[in-house]
Amino acid sequence: MREEYDFSKTEARRNPYTKKLKKQITINIDNDTIDFFKGQSEESGIPYQTLINLYLSDCAKQKKQLNMSWK
């Protein structure tokens, strides 16, 4: 292995993962909802916060509209 490498002649490229950066937020979620995702986490082996993010990302990608009715 060389002691030094010369990167001066390489092309500058944008980081392809910059669009996938995450932002840390604080959110209040009901205990029942957290318990549901924790149960799904145990079954799938995927961390529950990742599952929540995947679900919300899927909703955003599909542009799902909220459909709420109070009875």
N, C-alpha and C positions, 0 to 999 in steps of 0.2 A: 504494500500500500504506500502511496506517495505521502510525503509530509505535507505538501500543498497541492491544490488543484487550481487551475486557471478557468474561472467561469466568466471571464470578461467577454468571450466571443459567443456565449450562448444567447439564445433568443429569450426575451422576457415574455412570460405567459401569465395570464390571469389564473388565479386559483379556481378550479372548476367547482369547488365545494362552497364558495362564498354564498351562493343562493340558498344553500341548505343550513346556514347558520341558525342557531336557536337563540331565543331571547328568554332569559329567566324572568318569570313573573310570579306574583302571588295571586292565588285564586281560592275562593271558598267553595268547597265541594261537599255535598252531604255525605255523611258516614256510610249510608247504604250504597251510594254510588261508588265510593272508594272500595268498600268491601266487595262489590260486584267485580270491579276491575282487578282487585287483588286475587279473587278466586280464579278469574280468567288467566291471571299471571301464573298462578301455580299450575294450571293445566297446560299452558303453552310454553312456560319457561321464559317468557318475555317479561321484563320489568313492567309493573303496572303503569308507571308514568309514561313509558314508551307506548303502551297500549292505548292510553288516553290520547296521546299525541297522534297516534296512527288513526284513531277513530275521528278525531276532530279534523285532521288533514284530509281524510276521505270525504267528510261532509263538505269541506271547503272546495275540494277539487270538483265534486259533483254538484256544487252550488245548491245543496239541499236547503230548502226553505223551512223555517220553523213552522210547525203546525200545532198550535196549542189551543186547547179548549177547556174552559173552566166549567165544571158541572156541579 
